[in-house]
Amino acid sequence: MRNFGTKILSLGVTLGLGLGFAVAPVGSAHAWEPKKPVEFVVMAGKGGGADKAVRFIQSI
């Protein structure tokens, strides 16, 4: 009996989430652009892996 209730609950949650995503507004799919410059603060030494990764992201 308990197993059946769990299955019904799982099915209800899955259907609810699926319906929620199906009717979500599509207008929010446009590209986001910042209004001000974005500043990266990396707490790592120069030339390290984190520094190189952020410098790469900055160049994009």
Protein Blocks (a to p, Z undefined) as FASTA:
>chain_A
ZZmmmmmmmmmmmmmmmmmmmmpcfklmpccddfbdcdddddddehiaklmmmmmmmmZZ
